[in-house]
Amino acid sequence: MSYENLHYDDPVNQAAVEAAAAAAMDAATQQQRINQYHDQRNLFVDRAGRSLLFYIPPNEPHRSHYRQLIISYGGVVTDRLVPSSIYLSNNVEEGSGVQLRFIDECINQGRLIKIDQFRYEQVREAEDEAEAESKRFLLKRHNRFTPEKDEFILNQVRMNPRFRHSHRFYQDLAQEDILRGHTGNSVRARFRKHLEPKLGFVYKVDIHDKLVKDDMGRYIELGVDDFPGTLKHKYTAEDDYLLCQAARAYVERAAESLGVPPNFEEAIVLPYSFYDSLYRKRPVHTLHSWRDRFRRYISPGMIPRYIDYFDECVRSGEEPESLLQLNSRAQAKVPSQPGAQEEQEEEVEEEQADSGIASNIDNELMVKQAGSDHFSQPIEVPELVIDVEGGFDEEEEEESQEQEPESQSPIELKYVDESVTFDDLLEGESSEYSDANKMSLLINASLNDVTDILGIFHALRKLGFKDPLISHIIYATSADVSLIPLYAQMFFNSLNNVHLDPNIPMFKVLRIKGNGDIWSEKHDSLLGTKGEKNLQRPHSLDSIMKRKEFLSQFE
């Protein structure tokens, strides 16, 4: 029985019942508001604490309401439908997706509930479950990589050499009939772990990634080391020595300008301009490769240690080892664990053993100075935690272990519009940001150890940046942490010019030119069109490919 079903002939009693009903409804509504806006703020997250992605079509009448609810409870609403997003809609004619009341029920119950009961295709999915289970069982037994599949993967990589590190490339490859049953991650892992040493050569492509033929109509083969821009060149000890010397010189100059002694015992974040200068001096490695080398191997205290080690090797007439070689030798001294998998991703090894490299260098110096050929103490390095291979797709589980969690910003990434004002971008007064160099140093420090987009938001908010500006900077720099301080420095320099001419629109101040890795809405619009060739002048080919890969995350 509800209040609406009660009726009294006595007007007084009837009025009392209606008043009680209204009070009960008000109390329930208030409680729902309390539940919605004060409890379970991280409701729409997975077990790893990462935001769940939702997509609500633009024509959904209640899109704005549910978008705010999802964001308030830790989720992310994307502007484009991506494979990992949950499609929300109340339009039954869509034929698929999840009803919007799923959001209401989760908030009311204060927990994530099973989503299947809210799917439009629930009945059909239930009927197909038995058949799907039997197929999965068969896949577990028969979904193995064969020599034919391996040769197909190798041939596709040779014909698309620039995309061999792209997740999207392998996702598309997994849709081919010969690879049906494998995921993009498993195909990528298969290539990286087992097939890459067999690659041997790649085919020449033009700037539009079209295969190039010779006069006889045959595809042109290039050696792996001869292909520009994407395939890796091995780092030598001389490369690592040059990197450490350049970094030491930069830190010393920066410290001198601030009137403080240089500190190499803390984590160091170098600006984009440093890697740009290093690339111009030694272009055998790309700018981003130099940056990744520094981040991966140069731990606190490493710069002076490696320089001393290299110089001591030269004085004693011995050949110095690269940071990777020192790392590998340190790893070799760790006893293998029973049942552990022998093959490891180079990236995983490098990250786990950084602290072991410093120890290895110190021991090398100790031995050389003492004239001994053996270490005085065993090298201790962190043990690698390795999962034993399992599952029906033998490559995929390892690949998923190595991938970094994808952090999502609680707001959409986009350029600012033409109506934006200073108050929309920054807290406080413009005079607080007049020292562009100081702001660049502050941003450098705040982005130390930041590895994802959400971390960039948190760091820049603390410096007075508002979300529209952060979103614009991330989008224009492709979320490149090493590039953001340079962008901000150029922005604040331009901001100072606004005081001289207050008629300059703020959105024009944010248009940073003269750097090939900073992008604009105009340049983005030329990607994938005939006008893309015009981007070769302001941007390098490497920059264009990295931009495409960045934007592909939002397709």
Contacts in CASP RR format, 6 or more apart in sequence:
PFRMAT RR
TARGET T0000
AUTHOR 0000-0000-0000
METHOD contacts of the structure
MODEL  1
MSYENLHYDDPVNQAAVEAAAAAAMDAATQQQRINQYHDQRNLFVDRAGR
SLLFYIPPNEPHRSHYRQLIISYGGVVTDRLVPSSIYLSNNVEEGSGVQL
RFIDECINQGRLIKIDQFRYEQVREAEDEAEAESKRFLLKRHNRFTPEKD
EFILNQVRMNPRFRHSHRFYQDLAQEDILRGHTGNSVRARFRKHLEPKLG
FVYKVDIHDKLVKDDMGRYIELGVDDFPGTLKHKYTAEDDYLLCQAARAY
VERAAESLGVPPNFEEAIVLPYSFYDSLYRKRPVHTLHSWRDRFRRYISP
GMIPRYIDYFDECVRSGEEPESLLQLNSRAQAKVPSQPGAQEEQEEEVEE
EQADSGIASNIDNELMVKQAGSDHFSQPIEVPELVIDVEGGFDEEEEEES
QEQEPESQSPIELKYVDESVTFDDLLEGESSEYSDANKMSLLINASLNDV
TDILGIFHALRKLGFKDPLISHIIYATSADVSLIPLYAQMFFNSLNNVHL
DPNIPMFKVLRIKGNGDIWSEKHDSLLGTKGEKNLQRPHSLDSIMKRKEF
LSQFE
3 17 0 8 1.000
3 18 0 8 1.000
3 20 0 8 1.000
3 21 0 8 1.000
3 24 0 8 1.000
4 21 0 8 1.000
6 17 0 8 1.000
7 14 0 8 1.000
8 14 0 8 1.000
8 17 0 8 1.000
32 108 0 8 1.000
35 107 0 8 1.000
35 108 0 8 1.000
35 110 0 8 1.000
36 69 0 8 1.000
36 72 0 8 1.000
36 107 0 8 1.000
37 72 0 8 1.000
39 110 0 8 1.000
40 73 0 8 1.000
40 107 0 8 1.000
40 110 0 8 1.000
40 111 0 8 1.000
41 72 0 8 1.000
41 73 0 8 1.000
41 74 0 8 1.000
42 49 0 8 1.000
42 73 0 8 1.000
42 74 0 8 1.000
43 73 0 8 1.000
43 74 0 8 1.000
43 75 0 8 1.000
43 106 0 8 1.000
43 107 0 8 1.000
43 110 0 8 1.000
43 111 0 8 1.000
43 112 0 8 1.000
44 51 0 8 1.000
44 52 0 8 1.000
44 54 0 8 1.000
44 70 0 8 1.000
44 73 0 8 1.000
44 74 0 8 1.000
44 75 0 8 1.000
44 106 0 8 1.000
44 112 0 8 1.000
45 51 0 8 1.000
45 52 0 8 1.000
45 74 0 8 1.000
45 75 0 8 1.000
46 52 0 8 1.000
48 405 0 8 1.000
50 405 0 8 1.000
50 406 0 8 1.000
50 407 0 8 1.000
50 408 0 8 1.000
51 74 0 8 1.000
51 75 0 8 1.000
51 76 0 8 1.000
51 407 0 8 1.000
51 408 0 8 1.000
51 410 0 8 1.000
52 75 0 8 1.000
52 76 0 8 1.000
52 86 0 8 1.000
53 75 0 8 1.000
53 76 0 8 1.000
53 77 0 8 1.000
53 78 0 8 1.000
53 82 0 8 1.000
53 84 0 8 1.000
53 85 0 8 1.000
53 86 0 8 1.000
53 408 0 8 1.000
54 70 0 8 1.000
54 75 0 8 1.000
54 76 0 8 1.000
54 77 0 8 1.000
54 78 0 8 1.000
54 85 0 8 1.000
54 86 0 8 1.000
54 88 0 8 1.000
55 77 0 8 1.000
55 78 0 8 1.000
55 80 0 8 1.000
55 81 0 8 1.000
55 82 0 8 1.000
55 85 0 8 1.000
55 86 0 8 1.000
55 87 0 8 1.000
55 88 0 8 1.000
56 63 0 8 1.000
56 66 0 8 1.000
56 67 0 8 1.000
56 77 0 8 1.000
56 88 0 8 1.000
56 89 0 8 1.000
56 100 0 8 1.000
57 63 0 8 1.000
57 89 0 8 1.000
57 91 0 8 1.000
57 94 0 8 1.000
60 66 0 8 1.000
60 88 0 8 1.000
60 89 0 8 1.000
60 90 0 8 1.000
60 91 0 8 1.000
60 100 0 8 1.000
62 90 0 8 1.000
62 100 0 8 1.000
66 88 0 8 1.000
66 100 0 8 1.000
66 103 0 8 1.000
67 77 0 8 1.000
69 103 0 8 1.000
69 107 0 8 1.000
70 76 0 8 1.000
70 77 0 8 1.000
70 103 0 8 1.000
71 77 0 8 1.000
71 410 0 8 1.000
71 411 0 8 1.000
73 106 0 8 1.000
73 107 0 8 1.000
74 410 0 8 1.000
75 408 0 8 1.000
75 410 0 8 1.000
76 408 0 8 1.000
76 409 0 8 1.000
76 410 0 8 1.000
77 412 0 8 1.000
78 85 0 8 1.000
78 412 0 8 1.000
78 554 0 8 1.000
79 412 0 8 1.000
79 554 0 8 1.000
80 554 0 8 1.000
80 555 0 8 1.000
81 87 0 8 1.000
82 553 0 8 1.000
82 554 0 8 1.000
82 555 0 8 1.000
86 97 0 8 1.000
86 98 0 8 1.000
86 115 0 8 1.000
87 94 0 8 1.000
87 96 0 8 1.000
87 97 0 8 1.000
87 98 0 8 1.000
88 97 0 8 1.000
88 98 0 8 1.000
88 99 0 8 1.000
88 100 0 8 1.000
88 102 0 8 1.000
88 103 0 8 1.000
89 97 0 8 1.000
89 98 0 8 1.000
89 99 0 8 1.000
89 100 0 8 1.000
90 99 0 8 1.000
90 100 0 8 1.000
92 120 0 8 1.000
94 120 0 8 1.000
95 120 0 8 1.000
95 121 0 8 1.000
96 119 0 8 1.000
96 120 0 8 1.000
96 121 0 8 1.000
97 119 0 8 1.000
97 120 0 8 1.000
97 121 0 8 1.000
98 115 0 8 1.000
98 118 0 8 1.000
98 119 0 8 1.000
98 120 0 8 1.000
99 118 0 8 1.000
99 119 0 8 1.000
99 120 0 8 1.000
101 118 0 8 1.000
102 113 0 8 1.000
102 115 0 8 1.000
102 118 0 8 1.000
105 113 0 8 1.000
105 118 0 8 1.000
106 112 0 8 1.000
106 113 0 8 1.000
116 122 0 8 1.000
116 125 0 8 1.000
119 125 0 8 1.000
136 392 0 8 1.000
139 181 0 8 1.000
139 392 0 8 1.000
139 393 0 8 1.000
140 391 0 8 1.000
140 392 0 8 1.000
141 392 0 8 1.000
143 181 0 8 1.000
143 182 0 8 1.000
143 392 0 8 1.000
143 393 0 8 1.000
144 394 0 8 1.000
145 182 0 8 1.000
145 190 0 8 1.000
145 394 0 8 1.000
145 395 0 8 1.000
148 178 0 8 1.000
149 178 0 8 1.000
149 179 0 8 1.000
149 182 0 8 1.000
150 190 0 8 1.000
150 194 0 8 1.000
150 195 0 8 1.000
150 198 0 8 1.000
152 176 0 8 1.000
152 178 0 8 1.000
152 179 0 8 1.000
153 173 0 8 1.000
153 179 0 8 1.000
153 187 0 8 1.000
153 190 0 8 1.000
153 191 0 8 1.000
153 195 0 8 1.000
154 191 0 8 1.000
154 195 0 8 1.000
154 198 0 8 1.000
154 199 0 8 1.000
156 173 0 8 1.000
157 164 0 8 1.000
157 191 0 8 1.000
157 195 0 8 1.000
157 199 0 8 1.000
157 202 0 8 1.000
158 199 0 8 1.000
158 201 0 8 1.000
158 202 0 8 1.000
158 203 0 8 1.000
159 203 0 8 1.000
159 205 0 8 1.000
159 211 0 8 1.000
159 219 0 8 1.000
160 169 0 8 1.000
160 205 0 8 1.000
160 209 0 8 1.000
161 202 0 8 1.000
161 203 0 8 1.000
161 205 0 8 1.000
161 227 0 8 1.000
161 230 0 8 1.000
161 231 0 8 1.000
162 205 0 8 1.000
162 209 0 8 1.000
162 229 0 8 1.000
162 230 0 8 1.000
162 545 0 8 1.000
163 169 0 8 1.000
163 209 0 8 1.000
164 191 0 8 1.000
164 230 0 8 1.000
164 231 0 8 1.000
165 230 0 8 1.000
166 549 0 8 1.000
166 552 0 8 1.000
167 184 0 8 1.000
167 185 0 8 1.000
167 188 0 8 1.000
168 549 0 8 1.000
168 552 0 8 1.000
170 184 0 8 1.000
170 185 0 8 1.000
170 187 0 8 1.000
170 188 0 8 1.000
170 191 0 8 1.000
171 183 0 8 1.000
171 184 0 8 1.000
173 179 0 8 1.000
173 184 0 8 1.000
173 187 0 8 1.000
174 180 0 8 1.000
174 181 0 8 1.000
174 182 0 8 1.000
174 183 0 8 1.000
174 184 0 8 1.000
174 186 0 8 1.000
174 187 0 8 1.000
179 187 0 8 1.000
181 393 0 8 1.000
182 190 0 8 1.000
182 393 0 8 1.000
182 395 0 8 1.000
182 396 0 8 1.000
183 393 0 8 1.000
183 396 0 8 1.000
185 395 0 8 1.000
185 396 0 8 1.000
185 399 0 8 1.000
185 400 0 8 1.000
185 403 0 8 1.000
186 393 0 8 1.000
186 394 0 8 1.000
186 395 0 8 1.000
186 396 0 8 1.000
186 399 0 8 1.000
187 395 0 8 1.000
188 399 0 8 1.000
189 395 0 8 1.000
189 396 0 8 1.000
189 398 0 8 1.000
189 399 0 8 1.000
190 395 0 8 1.000
192 345 0 8 1.000
193 343 0 8 1.000
193 345 0 8 1.000
193 395 0 8 1.000
193 398 0 8 1.000
199 224 0 8 1.000
200 223 0 8 1.000
200 224 0 8 1.000
201 221 0 8 1.000
201 222 0 8 1.000
201 223 0 8 1.000
201 224 0 8 1.000
202 221 0 8 1.000
202 222 0 8 1.000
202 223 0 8 1.000
202 224 0 8 1.000
202 227 0 8 1.000
202 231 0 8 1.000
203 211 0 8 1.000
203 212 0 8 1.000
203 219 0 8 1.000
203 220 0 8 1.000
203 221 0 8 1.000
203 222 0 8 1.000
204 211 0 8 1.000
204 212 0 8 1.000
204 219 0 8 1.000
204 220 0 8 1.000
204 221 0 8 1.000
204 222 0 8 1.000
204 227 0 8 1.000
205 211 0 8 1.000
205 212 0 8 1.000
206 212 0 8 1.000
207 533 0 8 1.000
207 536 0 8 1.000
207 541 0 8 1.000
208 532 0 8 1.000
208 533 0 8 1.000
211 219 0 8 1.000
212 219 0 8 1.000
212 220 0 8 1.000
213 219 0 8 1.000
213 220 0 8 1.000
214 220 0 8 1.000
224 231 0 8 1.000
225 231 0 8 1.000
225 233 0 8 1.000
229 286 0 8 1.000
229 541 0 8 1.000
229 542 0 8 1.000
230 542 0 8 1.000
230 545 0 8 1.000
232 289 0 8 1.000
233 284 0 8 1.000
233 285 0 8 1.000
235 285 0 8 1.000
235 293 0 8 1.000
235 322 0 8 1.000
235 323 0 8 1.000
235 324 0 8 1.000
236 322 0 8 1.000
237 310 0 8 1.000
237 319 0 8 1.000
237 320 0 8 1.000
237 321 0 8 1.000
237 322 0 8 1.000
237 325 0 8 1.000
239 282 0 8 1.000
239 284 0 8 1.000
239 285 0 8 1.000
239 293 0 8 1.000
239 322 0 8 1.000
240 293 0 8 1.000
240 297 0 8 1.000
240 306 0 8 1.000
240 310 0 8 1.000
240 322 0 8 1.000
240 323 0 8 1.000
241 306 0 8 1.000
241 307 0 8 1.000
241 310 0 8 1.000
241 320 0 8 1.000
242 278 0 8 1.000
242 281 0 8 1.000
242 282 0 8 1.000
243 278 0 8 1.000
243 290 0 8 1.000
243 293 0 8 1.000
243 294 0 8 1.000
243 298 0 8 1.000
244 298 0 8 1.000
244 302 0 8 1.000
244 303 0 8 1.000
244 306 0 8 1.000
244 307 0 8 1.000
244 310 0 8 1.000
245 307 0 8 1.000
246 274 0 8 1.000
246 277 0 8 1.000
246 278 0 8 1.000
246 281 0 8 1.000
247 268 0 8 1.000
247 270 0 8 1.000
247 274 0 8 1.000
247 294 0 8 1.000
247 298 0 8 1.000
247 303 0 8 1.000
248 262 0 8 1.000
248 264 0 8 1.000
248 303 0 8 1.000
248 304 0 8 1.000
248 307 0 8 1.000
250 270 0 8 1.000
250 274 0 8 1.000
251 262 0 8 1.000
251 263 0 8 1.000
251 264 0 8 1.000
251 268 0 8 1.000
251 303 0 8 1.000
252 262 0 8 1.000
254 262 0 8 1.000
254 441 0 8 1.000
255 261 0 8 1.000
255 262 0 8 1.000
255 263 0 8 1.000
258 441 0 8 1.000
264 300 0 8 1.000
264 301 0 8 1.000
264 302 0 8 1.000
264 303 0 8 1.000
264 304 0 8 1.000
265 300 0 8 1.000
265 301 0 8 1.000
266 300 0 8 1.000
267 299 0 8 1.000
267 300 0 8 1.000
267 448 0 8 1.000
267 449 0 8 1.000
268 298 0 8 1.000
268 300 0 8 1.000
268 303 0 8 1.000
269 444 0 8 1.000
269 445 0 8 1.000
269 447 0 8 1.000
269 448 0 8 1.000
269 481 0 8 1.000
269 482 0 8 1.000
270 291 0 8 1.000
270 294 0 8 1.000
270 444 0 8 1.000
270 482 0 8 1.000
271 440 0 8 1.000
271 444 0 8 1.000
271 482 0 8 1.000
271 485 0 8 1.000
271 486 0 8 1.000
272 480 0 8 1.000
272 482 0 8 1.000
272 483 0 8 1.000
272 485 0 8 1.000
272 486 0 8 1.000
272 515 0 8 1.000
272 517 0 8 1.000
273 486 0 8 1.000
275 287 0 8 1.000
275 288 0 8 1.000
275 290 0 8 1.000
275 291 0 8 1.000
275 294 0 8 1.000
275 482 0 8 1.000
276 287 0 8 1.000
278 287 0 8 1.000
278 290 0 8 1.000
279 285 0 8 1.000
279 286 0 8 1.000
279 287 0 8 1.000
279 290 0 8 1.000
285 293 0 8 1.000
286 542 0 8 1.000
287 517 0 8 1.000
287 542 0 8 1.000
288 542 0 8 1.000
288 546 0 8 1.000
291 482 0 8 1.000
296 347 0 8 1.000
296 350 0 8 1.000
296 351 0 8 1.000
296 354 0 8 1.000
297 323 0 8 1.000
297 324 0 8 1.000
297 327 0 8 1.000
297 350 0 8 1.000
297 354 0 8 1.000
297 357 0 8 1.000
299 354 0 8 1.000
299 355 0 8 1.000
299 357 0 8 1.000
299 358 0 8 1.000
301 358 0 8 1.000
302 357 0 8 1.000
302 358 0 8 1.000
302 361 0 8 1.000
305 358 0 8 1.000
305 361 0 8 1.000
305 362 0 8 1.000
305 365 0 8 1.000
306 323 0 8 1.000
306 361 0 8 1.000
308 365 0 8 1.000
309 320 0 8 1.000
309 361 0 8 1.000
309 364 0 8 1.000
309 365 0 8 1.000
310 320 0 8 1.000
312 364 0 8 1.000
312 365 0 8 1.000
312 368 0 8 1.000
312 369 0 8 1.000
313 319 0 8 1.000
313 320 0 8 1.000
313 368 0 8 1.000
314 320 0 8 1.000
316 368 0 8 1.000
318 368 0 8 1.000
321 329 0 8 1.000
323 357 0 8 1.000
324 350 0 8 1.000
326 357 0 8 1.000
326 360 0 8 1.000
326 361 0 8 1.000
326 364 0 8 1.000
327 349 0 8 1.000
327 350 0 8 1.000
327 353 0 8 1.000
327 354 0 8 1.000
327 356 0 8 1.000
327 357 0 8 1.000
327 360 0 8 1.000
328 349 0 8 1.000
329 360 0 8 1.000
330 353 0 8 1.000
330 356 0 8 1.000
330 357 0 8 1.000
330 359 0 8 1.000
330 360 0 8 1.000
330 379 0 8 1.000
330 381 0 8 1.000
331 349 0 8 1.000
331 353 0 8 1.000
331 381 0 8 1.000
333 378 0 8 1.000
333 379 0 8 1.000
333 381 0 8 1.000
334 381 0 8 1.000
334 383 0 8 1.000
334 384 0 8 1.000
336 342 0 8 1.000
337 383 0 8 1.000
337 386 0 8 1.000
339 388 0 8 1.000
340 384 0 8 1.000
340 386 0 8 1.000
340 388 0 8 1.000
341 386 0 8 1.000
341 387 0 8 1.000
341 388 0 8 1.000
341 389 0 8 1.000
341 398 0 8 1.000
344 384 0 8 1.000
344 386 0 8 1.000
345 398 0 8 1.000
345 402 0 8 1.000
347 402 0 8 1.000
348 384 0 8 1.000
348 402 0 8 1.000
349 384 0 8 1.000
352 381 0 8 1.000
352 382 0 8 1.000
352 384 0 8 1.000
353 381 0 8 1.000
353 382 0 8 1.000
355 381 0 8 1.000
355 382 0 8 1.000
356 379 0 8 1.000
356 380 0 8 1.000
356 381 0 8 1.000
356 382 0 8 1.000
359 379 0 8 1.000
359 380 0 8 1.000
359 381 0 8 1.000
360 379 0 8 1.000
363 375 0 8 1.000
363 376 0 8 1.000
363 377 0 8 1.000
363 379 0 8 1.000
366 375 0 8 1.000
366 376 0 8 1.000
367 373 0 8 1.000
367 374 0 8 1.000
367 375 0 8 1.000
367 376 0 8 1.000
370 376 0 8 1.000
387 397 0 8 1.000
387 398 0 8 1.000
387 401 0 8 1.000
389 397 0 8 1.000
389 398 0 8 1.000
390 397 0 8 1.000
391 397 0 8 1.000
404 451 0 8 1.000
404 452 0 8 1.000
405 452 0 8 1.000
406 452 0 8 1.000
407 452 0 8 1.000
407 453 0 8 1.000
407 454 0 8 1.000
407 455 0 8 1.000
408 453 0 8 1.000
408 454 0 8 1.000
409 453 0 8 1.000
409 454 0 8 1.000
409 457 0 8 1.000
409 471 0 8 1.000
409 474 0 8 1.000
410 454 0 8 1.000
410 457 0 8 1.000
411 467 0 8 1.000
411 471 0 8 1.000
412 471 0 8 1.000
413 453 0 8 1.000
413 471 0 8 1.000
413 474 0 8 1.000
413 475 0 8 1.000
413 554 0 8 1.000
414 471 0 8 1.000
414 472 0 8 1.000
414 475 0 8 1.000
415 472 0 8 1.000
415 475 0 8 1.000
415 476 0 8 1.000
415 510 0 8 1.000
415 520 0 8 1.000
415 521 0 8 1.000
416 424 0 8 1.000
416 425 0 8 1.000
416 468 0 8 1.000
416 469 0 8 1.000
416 471 0 8 1.000
416 472 0 8 1.000
416 506 0 8 1.000
416 507 0 8 1.000
416 510 0 8 1.000
417 507 0 8 1.000
418 505 0 8 1.000
418 507 0 8 1.000
420 468 0 8 1.000
420 506 0 8 1.000
420 507 0 8 1.000
420 510 0 8 1.000
421 506 0 8 1.000
422 430 0 8 1.000
422 506 0 8 1.000
424 466 0 8 1.000
424 468 0 8 1.000
424 469 0 8 1.000
424 506 0 8 1.000
425 465 0 8 1.000
425 466 0 8 1.000
425 468 0 8 1.000
425 469 0 8 1.000
425 506 0 8 1.000
426 433 0 8 1.000
426 464 0 8 1.000
426 465 0 8 1.000
426 466 0 8 1.000
426 469 0 8 1.000
427 464 0 8 1.000
427 465 0 8 1.000
427 466 0 8 1.000
428 464 0 8 1.000
430 495 0 8 1.000
430 498 0 8 1.000
430 499 0 8 1.000
433 439 0 8 1.000
433 492 0 8 1.000
433 495 0 8 1.000
434 492 0 8 1.000
434 496 0 8 1.000
435 492 0 8 1.000
436 488 0 8 1.000
436 489 0 8 1.000
436 490 0 8 1.000
436 492 0 8 1.000
436 493 0 8 1.000
436 496 0 8 1.000
437 489 0 8 1.000
439 463 0 8 1.000
439 488 0 8 1.000
439 489 0 8 1.000
439 492 0 8 1.000
440 485 0 8 1.000
440 486 0 8 1.000
440 488 0 8 1.000
440 489 0 8 1.000
440 492 0 8 1.000
441 485 0 8 1.000
442 463 0 8 1.000
443 459 0 8 1.000
443 460 0 8 1.000
443 463 0 8 1.000
443 484 0 8 1.000
443 485 0 8 1.000
443 488 0 8 1.000
444 485 0 8 1.000
446 459 0 8 1.000
446 460 0 8 1.000
446 462 0 8 1.000
446 463 0 8 1.000
447 456 0 8 1.000
447 459 0 8 1.000
447 481 0 8 1.000
447 484 0 8 1.000
447 485 0 8 1.000
450 456 0 8 1.000
450 459 0 8 1.000
450 481 0 8 1.000
451 481 0 8 1.000
453 474 0 8 1.000
453 479 0 8 1.000
456 470 0 8 1.000
456 474 0 8 1.000
456 479 0 8 1.000
456 481 0 8 1.000
456 484 0 8 1.000
457 467 0 8 1.000
457 470 0 8 1.000
460 469 0 8 1.000
460 470 0 8 1.000
460 473 0 8 1.000
461 467 0 8 1.000
461 470 0 8 1.000
465 473 0 8 1.000
469 510 0 8 1.000
472 510 0 8 1.000
473 484 0 8 1.000
473 487 0 8 1.000
473 488 0 8 1.000
473 491 0 8 1.000
474 484 0 8 1.000
475 519 0 8 1.000
476 487 0 8 1.000
476 510 0 8 1.000
476 512 0 8 1.000
476 518 0 8 1.000
476 519 0 8 1.000
476 520 0 8 1.000
477 483 0 8 1.000
477 484 0 8 1.000
477 487 0 8 1.000
477 517 0 8 1.000
477 518 0 8 1.000
477 519 0 8 1.000
478 517 0 8 1.000
478 519 0 8 1.000
478 546 0 8 1.000
478 547 0 8 1.000
478 550 0 8 1.000
479 550 0 8 1.000
480 517 0 8 1.000
483 515 0 8 1.000
483 517 0 8 1.000
483 518 0 8 1.000
486 515 0 8 1.000
487 512 0 8 1.000
487 515 0 8 1.000
487 518 0 8 1.000
490 512 0 8 1.000
490 515 0 8 1.000
491 509 0 8 1.000
491 510 0 8 1.000
491 512 0 8 1.000
494 509 0 8 1.000
494 512 0 8 1.000
495 509 0 8 1.000
497 504 0 8 1.000
497 509 0 8 1.000
498 504 0 8 1.000
498 506 0 8 1.000
498 509 0 8 1.000
511 520 0 8 1.000
512 518 0 8 1.000
513 538 0 8 1.000
514 538 0 8 1.000
516 538 0 8 1.000
516 539 0 8 1.000
516 540 0 8 1.000
516 543 0 8 1.000
517 539 0 8 1.000
517 543 0 8 1.000
517 546 0 8 1.000
519 539 0 8 1.000
519 547 0 8 1.000
523 535 0 8 1.000
523 538 0 8 1.000
523 539 0 8 1.000
524 547 0 8 1.000
524 551 0 8 1.000
526 532 0 8 1.000
526 534 0 8 1.000
526 535 0 8 1.000
527 535 0 8 1.000
527 544 0 8 1.000
527 547 0 8 1.000
527 548 0 8 1.000
527 551 0 8 1.000
532 544 0 8 1.000
535 544 0 8 1.000
536 544 0 8 1.000
539 547 0 8 1.000
END
